[in-house]
Every structure is written in C-alpha cells, then in structure tokens.
C-alpha cells in the first residue's frame, strides 16, 4: 500500500472515530443531566404507556422521543423494565421529514459501535444521514438485537398493519387512522405509544382523544416551551418571538393547541386544576344546574374562601336520566360533602330559567319536580351569554377560579369551548360551562380586580354583542 493510500485510510479511520466519539458523547451528555431538562426527565419517568409531549419548536421535545427509542433498543432505560431485544417504529409524516428530523436525532444518539446493520431505502449504508433508512439493527446490552423501523404517514394505513411492536414513536401528529392502527400494533406486547409534536392543526383528535384525556386511560401529557430549554440562546428566542403572530406563538413557542376560531377561555390553564381537599363548611356557597334529559344535566358545587377565590368542588354530569334520578344523585353527593341545607332539609341551587317552562306533555315544570325532590332551585339567573362569558374570563384572568381535578367534564369543556365563525360560541358540549356561567353571574362584581380590556378585546366584544343582538330573533340563548 502506498503512502498516499495509507494516509487516505488513516484519514477515513480518524473521521469514523471522531463520528463515533461525537455520537457517544451526545448520548452521554443527554444522560448525564445538563442537556436533559426537567420536563424531559418527567417524560422518561412517566409509567404511562401512552405519553405525549406537546412542545414548541426548539423546545427539546424531539430529543425525548429519540432518546426513548435508544433506551428501549439498547435495553438501558433508567425508569422501565428492560428487554433483551425490542422492535419499534419511528413514524414521521414523510420520508423527507424522517431524514431531516427523527432519523437525524436518532443517529445523533446511537454510537456506531452499537449498530449491527442498517438497511437503507435510499442513499449509502456507510453514510446513512444522506438517505432514508428502512431500519436500524441495534446491539442490545443483554446480547440480543433490537430493531428500530421507520414508517411514514404518507404510506397509508395498510402499511401499518399486521406487526406486533414494543413501542411506536410519533414524530409530529399522525392522522387518526394511523394512530389507531399503531395502538393495535402494541396491544399484544403491552407496548408503548409516545409522541412529540407541535400542535399546528387546531383541535384535532390529538386534542380531544389525547390531551383532554390526560390523566385517564393510561395517558400522560406534558407541554414544553422555549423557556423550558435552557440551551436555547436568548437572542434566538427574541428573534423568533418578534417574527411570529400571537396565534403562532401559542403553538410554536408554547406548544399549545388553538382552535381555528379561538378558544373562548384560553385563560383557563392547568394551574387552575387542583387536587381535591376537604372544604370548610363556611366556604360552601351554592350549586348550579344546567338541566337536560336527553342531553347531559350538569351540576357543580361551588365554594368561596375568605379571599374570594372560587372552588368547583364536585360534579354530577349525566344524560338520559329523569329529574328524580338527578335529584337523588345531587342529594347523595351533597351528603358526602356535608353540604348545608335549609331549615326544611332542602338543598339550594341555581338553574337555567328554562326549567320553569311547561311542555305540552308535562303537568309540572322541571323546577317544580326538583323542588318536590328536595332541591330548592332558583331560576333568577342572568343568562346573558356575552356578559356571562366576559365575567368568567375575568374571573379566570384574575386567578380566582380553581377546579377540583375530579370535575372532569367541566375541565374538558373549558378546554374545548370555542368561538364559531359568526362570533358566537359553538353550541356543543357546553352544559358544564353554562352552569359555571350562571354561578359566576350570581356573584357580586366586587370580588374581581377588573382590568381594562385591550383594543382587541373591545373590538371582539363589540362584534359579539352585535352577533348576539342579531341572533335574538332566532331564539339563540334561550336553551
């Protein structure tokens, strides 16, 4: 071999060794602590089998998914039972996105000495960054071989059928049908689903079926924003912030969902959701009911402390039941709370004024039926929709409203109640937010430290008032 050939070989070996050290260093740096911020640790620690990080761009969310795959493939997960070999999928939106994002992150954390084989769909096997990978075979620390396969959503649902998997990582939000198919893939092995995404598509199934169900059905969710990433340069944050609109910032900076027409109560955040605690008797205030027979009847118990903070402490929410049944459940929940009654043992409550109406087939109104069942309802409720929404928004902005975690339907509705294109709230799943509005409107205004509305708020209020006046003839707001 000539001196020139020797020099070329030595140069190639040096490049390969440097690449090995770089990748090993990246994985070691992530695991050592400084690169891994608190929310990344929380993601890895969660025992849930369905985990999601909703994060802004550059928040560190993708690193979570990539490192989780490496942990499982190598059998070195610090918080889970490890296996000798695993089979998982990395799901991207397209081949180009796979190459530029998920695949790139994985190769950053996989030491080349761990790789048994790489199968390419395109590009060079000795330079996988240049093409699209089909699968990576990784040597497991227990002596087995794990497989990390790659799929793209544009392949269609059929390409996701028939395989049993240990895990699936969604890099960005997939179509619902592919998400559902992948859930079937991990069923046999009791595997994991995890996703890292920036919510740019509005209130999709990721909002209703994943985020709103967080804490139930084995689902865990976390938001990541730029401020959570201590290694994002301040000047870059400032530049990005200045270049984005307020709506774009919600998704791209904070990782928050936003409706195409805007949430009615964006002021409601997770810090207003608290764990239940025994409520002192002197805090007990009133119940509020939005009646329904075929539709859900919503009832909540409200308490107020000495500082004017409002607590929603219990919930009854059920459809297709009689007034007798609802009244019995309200009495049962009230008894469990030790809720106060009047001198005749009746429980007082606010209720939609429509409860006073008599239908053609009913001899008694809903109000009368509740009264006969020991619930003394008052229909003296201000139902003005716009004014009520404004009062609730100000209560939330003033950090004066707290909801017990067990009031799941109220929490769900507060997070999914949005304005329609006609500047009116969309009339779906609004029973709990309606009874909240009745209660807030019954409270004295003095308990709020009101702030002057912005010009945008004034304009929106003007449009909403006009829309509500225009809708009066059609009976909007009477139900």
N, C-alpha and C positions, 0 to 999 in steps of 0.2 A: 504494500500500500504506500503510495507516495505521501510526501509531507503535506501536500495540499489536501489530499483525501483525508489524512489523519486530522488535519485542522478542521475540516468540514464536519467529520464525525464528532470530534470533541465539542465543536460549537453546538451541534444538534443535541448532544447529551447534556450540555450545560443549559440549553434552553428548556429541555424536558425536566431537568432537575429544578430549575427555577420555577417552572409551572407547577411542579409537584409541591414545592415549598409554599408557593402562593396559595394554592387550594387548601393545603393542610393548615396553613396559617389563618385562612379565612374561617374555616370551621372551628379551629381552636379559639380564635378571637371571639366568635359568636358564643361559644360555650363558656368562655372564661368570665363573662359578665359585663364588661364595659360596653360592648356593642349591643347587647341584648337589653332592651328597656323593659320596664315593669310590666307593661301590657303584653309584650311578647312572652314573658315568663308566665303570665296568667293563662295565656293561650295554651302553652305546653303543659301546664299543670292541670288544666281542667279535665276531670274524669269523664265528661260528656262524650258521647260517641258521635254527636253532630255539632261541630264547632265552627263558628264563623267570625271573621274579623271584617268589619266594615270600616274601611280606612280611606283617608285622603291620599292623593298621590304623594309619594316620597315619605310616607308615614312609617314605613318599616313593616307593612303587612305582608308583602310577598316573601320576605325573608322567613317569616313564621312558617308559611306553607312549605317552602323549600327545605328548611332545616327539619321540619317534622317528617318529611319523606326520607331524609338521610338518617334520622334517628331510627325510623322503623326498618329501613333497608339494612342498616348496619347492625341492628339489634342492640342499640346503645341508648334507647330512650331513657331519660333520667327520671320520669314520673309514671311510666307504664310497664306492664309485664312485657318483656321482650321475647321474640320468637326466633327460631333458628333460621328460618327463611320466610320472606313475605312477598306478596305480589300485589302491587298497587298501580293505580293510574294517575297520571297528571293530565288534567283536562283544560285545554286552552280554547279560546274562541276560534282561532285559525292557526295554520302552520306557521305563518309569519310571526304571529303573536307568541306562539310556542317558542320559536327560535330566539326571539328578541327578549323575552321576559322569563317565563318559567324555566325553560331549558338553560338559559344563561345563568340564572340564580342557582340551579342545581349543580351545574358544573363548577360553580364558584366554591361550593362546599364539599364536593366529592374529590378526595385525594385520588389521583390517577392510579396509585398502587392498590386501591380498593376495587378497581374495575376489572371484572373477569372478561367482559365483552361488551361491545357497543354495536348495535345493528342500526344502520342508517337508512332512512327513506330517500335522502338526497345528501350530497356532499361527501367529504372524506372522513373515513373512520378514524384516521390519525389526527384529524383536526375537526372534531365534532361541532365546534362553535360555528363552523362555516355552513353547516347544512341543517337538516331536520332529522332528529333522532326518532327511531321507532321504539327502541327500548334500550335500557342500560342494565346489565347484569352486574350486581354488586356483591362482593365477598362479605358475608356476614361474620361477625366475631365468634359465632358459635360453630363455624365451619361450613355453613350452608351457603347457598347462592340465592340472593333476593333479586327480584325483577321490578324495575320501575318502567312501566309502559307509558306511552304518550298517546293521547287521543285529542281530537279537535271537534268542536261542536258542529262545524260545517260538514262533517262526515254524515250526520243524520243519526237518528235514534237506533236504527238497525245495527250500526257498528258497535253499539254499547251493550248488546245482548249476549247472554249465554256464558258469562265468565264469573267465577267466584273470586272475590277480592278481599284483601285485608284492609285496604283503605282507598279512598279517592280524594284527590286534592283538586278543587276547582279554583283555577286562577282566573278570577273575574266571574261574573254571574252567568250561568248557563241558561238555556231555555228550560222551562219547567219539565218538559217531557224527558230531557236528558238527565236532569236532576233526579226525577222519579225512577228512571231506569237504573241509575247508579246506586240508588238506595237499595234496589233489589239485588244488585251485584254483591253488596257487603253483608247481605242477610245471612247467608249460610255460615260464614266465618265470624259472625258478630263483629264485623269490622267497623271502621270509622269513615265518616264523611267530614271533610273540613274544607272551608272555602275562605278565600281572601279576595275582597272586591271593593271597588269604589262604586257606590250606588248612583249611577248616572241615568237609569231608565225610569225613574219615578217609583210609584208604589206598585211594584210588581209582586209576584209570588214570593220573592225573597223578603219582602216587607211583611206580607200577610201571613205566610206559612212558616217563616223562619224567625224574623225579628220579633213579631208580635207574640210568638210562642216561646220566646226565650225564657228559660227557667222551667219550662214544662216539656213533656215528651222527649226528654233527653237532649234538649237543645241548649247550647251556650253561645252567647254573642258578646262581642266587645267592639267599641268604637275606638279607632286610633286617629289622631290628628297630627298636624305638623309639630305641635308643641310637645307631643309625646316622644318625638325622635330627637334626642339630644345632639345628634351629629349632623342635623340639617343646618347649614350655615344661615345665620341671621339675615344676611344680605339677600340670600336667595328667597327666604320666606317673605321678606319685604317686597321683593320684585314680583313674586308670584301673586301676592295679595293685591298689589296695585293693578295687576293685569286682568284680574277676574271680577265679574259682577258679584253682587251679594248672593244671588241664587247659585252661581257656580261655586262660590266659596263654601256653601253649605255641603256640597258633595265633595269637591276636590280638596278642600282644606280640612274639613271636619269629618268627612265620611258619612254625612247624614243623608237620610232619604228625604226627598221632597216631591210633593205632588205636582203634576203639570200645572195645576191652577193654584197651588199653595195650600198648605195645611191651615186650618182655622186656628189651631192652638199650637203653633211652634214654640210658644213659651213653656209648654209642658215638657220637662226634661226628666231624665231618670233620677235626678237627685230629689225630685218631689215624691218618689215612690219609697216608702219606708216600711220597715218590719213592724208588724202589729205589736202593741203593748197595752196593758190594762189602762183604760181611760178613766180618770177620776169621775165620780158621779156629777160633780159640779160642772164638768165640761160638756155634759150631754145637752144637746140643743134640740134637734128636730130630725124627722125623717122626710124624705122627698120621694114622690112616686110619679113615674110616667106610666100610665096604665096601658095594658094591652091584653088581649085574649088570644087571638091567633098570633099576633106579633108578641115579642117579649114584653113582659111587665118588668120594669126596672125600679128598684127601690134601694136607697142608700141611707145609712145612718151617719149623721153629721155631728161633730163635737167641736167646741171652740175653747181654746185656753185663755188665760188671763191677758195674753198679748194680742189677742185677736187672730191667732193662727187657726185655720180651719182644718179639721182632720176628717177624712172619709174613712170610717172605721169598719163598716160591714156592708155586705151586698146580698141582695136577692134579685136574681135575673133569670126569668124562665118564661117560655112561651107555651101556648096551647093549654092553659090551666084556667080554672074557674076562680071567681073572686073569693069563694070560700077557701079554696086551696091556698091562694096567695095570702090571704089574711092569716091563715093558720101558720104559714111559714114565717110571716112577719112577726107574729106573736112569739113563735118559737125562738127566732134569732134574738128578739128583744129580751126575752127571758134569759138567754145565755149571756147576754151583755149586762144584765141587771139594769135594763133601761127604765127610766122613770115613766110613770103613768099618772093619769089624773085621779081625782077623788073617787071616780067610778071604775078605776082599773083599765081605762081606755088608753091607747097609745095615740099620740097626736102625730099628724103627718100632713105635709103639703101634697097637693095633687093637681094635675092638669085640669083646668076648668071644664074641659070637655067631659069630665067624669060626672058632671051634673045633668048631662043630656039624657033624655029618654029615647030609646029607639022604638020603632013601631011594634016590635015584638016583646018589649020588656016593660013590666009593670013598675019596676024600680030602677033608679039610676045606679051607676057604679058607686057613686059616693054614698048613697043610701045603703047599698049592700055592704060596703066596707064598714059603715057605722054600726050596722047590725052585728058585724063580726068583731067588734071591739077596737076598730081603727077609726079614730075621730079625724077624718080628713078635712082639710080646708082648701077650698078652690080659689081662695083670694090670692091668686098668683099672677104676677105680671109676666105675660107670655111674649112681650115684645122681643122678637128674635135678635135683631141687631143690637139693641141696648143690652140684652142679656149676655150676648157673646162678648160685647165690649167689656162688661163688668167682670166676666170670667177671665178674660185676657189680662185685665189689670190686676186681678187677684193673683194670677199666676206670675205676672211680671214682678209684683211686689213680694214674691216668695212667701205668700200667706196661705197657700193651699198644699196639703200633704195627703197622699192617698195610701192607705194600707195596701200592702202587696197582695192581699187576698181578694181585693176588689178587681178581679182580672178583666171583667167586661168594661168597666169604666176606663181602666188603663188602656185597653185595646181601642176603645172608641176615641179617647183623647188623642191617640197616636194615628188615627186613620180617618179623622173627620176633616174634610177639605172643602174648599170653595169650588163651586162649579163655574163654568164659563160665563154664566149670567150673574156673577157676583152674589149668588146665594149658596148656602151650604148644600152639599149633595145630601138628599134625604134617604140615606141608607145607614143602618147601624148607628142611630143617633138617639136611642132611648135613654141610655145612661147619661150622655152629655146633656140631654134635655132635662132630666131630673136634677142634675147638677146646676143647670142654669136657673131652674125655678128656685132652688135653695139660695143661690148667690144673690138673686134678685130680692129675696126676702130679708137680706142682711142690711143693716144701716151702712150708708156710704162712708161714714167716718172711719171705718176700720181699715180703709185703704189709703196709702200715701200715693195719691194720684200724680202721675207725671204728665206734662203737656205732650199731646200727641205730635208726632213728626208730620211733615208736609205730606209724606207718602200715606201715613195713616189717615190724615184728614181727607185726602183725595179718595182713598178706599172707602172710608165711612160715608162720604157723600154719594158715591156710586151705589153702595149697599142700601142706603136709605131710599134712593130713587128706585132701585130694583124692588125693594120690599113694598113701596107705595104702588108700583105698577102691578105687583102680583096680588094686591089685596082683593081685587075683584074675582080672582080665580080661587080664593079661599086658602091661599098658602098661609101656614102658621096656625090654622085652626085645629089641626090634628095633634 
